[in-house]
Amino acid sequence: MDTRAQRFRDLIEPLLNDAYTFARYLSRDASAAEDIVQEASLRAFRHVDSLRSGEARAWLLKIVRNCFYAWREKVVQMNLQSLDADPLGEDRRSISEEADEAQLDLDPQRILERTVKRDAVREMIEALPVQFREALVLREMNDLSYREIADLTGMPIGTVMSRLARARDLLRRMWLERAAEGVLL
Amino acid sequence: MNCEEVGRWIGPLLDGELDVRNTAEVQAHLAACPACQRRYEAQAALSSSLRRLDLAYAAPESLRQRIAAALDEPAGAPAHLVSPAKRTPRGVSRWFTLAGWPVALAASAVAASVLLQQRSLESDAIVAAHVRSLLVDHLNDVVSTDHHTVKPWFAGKIDFSPPVPDLSSRGFELVGGRLDYVQRQPVAAVIYRKHGHIINVLAGLPGRGLDKLPQADRVQGYSLRSWRQAGLDLVAVSDIDPLELANLERGYENPPPPAGEPADRR
């Protein structure tokens, strides 16, 4: 029991930012992301004995992914919210503000620009279809290799590659559109 | 390598996923082809912008606390620690709207995990349902100690009527009812309490995830007991003594006549 708790602290706790980031981009909802990560953590805790230390990140993110898809299915079933609903909400704003307060760069103008830009890019990523979104987040934010993404999603590496390429292509187009509107740069 | 092939390898090159030989070939092409070079630079700019913006999120402190609180509980006896009434109302509305999804989630997350032994899969899902019901403020959707209130509550919410016997003569106090999901199927949960232990009795139509259970099982300190009754699969799960679950099953199969009806006063 103690060793399990210890393993959880050593291997899983340092990855909670990763888990939350992945859940947050997948679910596009701050409180759902918390629920998903909490559930995933409980699952991870129960099975942490069988985890090899080098694989913790991909292993945890796979559990997060399973939790996300279960949540998504449930939401669809209950028809509580459209999955295409505008993801911008109050929670998200406060998180951005919190994160920015912690930044070392204290120039208010730059913080503001950076926040606006970051929120705009996050919004664009959230607008990607889920299979592209997850590939992109796993690669760009969770730093997984193609092989790890392939194992985690159950896709061949070639599919991972093409999804990543597609995600980046879509993102670049949106970026250019927003830039033309003056939102970015 | 032609431009189309090179275009496919730009992403892997920037991601450091390309092997030495292909890296050399792509770079040679880029050096000689301004159009591909521009594509490469556009992709590189996107990648570095994404990284510079630091788009990851930090897990909120509240989440870390929730996880720590959930895990601090002694493994064998979570029922003691979680009295739904004692919990803060913070998560209630959220869990109310999503009530049940953790169970579907537990079931499918477990099913997808290669780490779990196949044998206890179904039992595990039931225990997960039980534990979640205690942890996340969704123990009861209808709170009532009166089976005349609990039983009709299920009508219209699920396509069968679960038995809700009055088991007070055996010491089981009715707490309430809830809809839940096990193995992606809707089940009716009826909750009893005895000596402070919560007992979830799940009922489902045959083939809805409750039919593959052993008659009695123990998983991580929880006891399960399943039986079939009136065309339904039932399973009781609790951290209570297994003998009490057998007692509860007997109560289900031989319910006392409902109080207040003529048979009672004869």
Interface residues (C-beta under 8 A of the other chain):
Chain A: M1 A5 F8 E13 L16 N17 D18 A19 Y20 T21 R24 A30 S31 A32 A33 E34 D35 V37 Q38 E39 A40 S41 L42 R43 F45 R46 H47 S50 L51 K62 I63 N66 C67 Y69 A70 W71 E73 K74 V75 M78 L80 I95 E98 A99 R114 K117 R118 V121 R122 I125 R139 E140 M141 S145 Y146 M161 L164 A165 R168 L171 R172 W175
Chain B: R8 G11 P12 D15 E17 A42 Q43 L46 S47 S49 L50 R51 L53 D54 L55 A56 Y57 A58 A59 P60 S62 L63 R64 R66 I67 A70 L71 A75 R94 W95 T97 L98 G100 W101 P102 A104 L105 A106 A107 S108 A109 V110 A112 S113 L115 L116 L135 Y181 R184 Q220
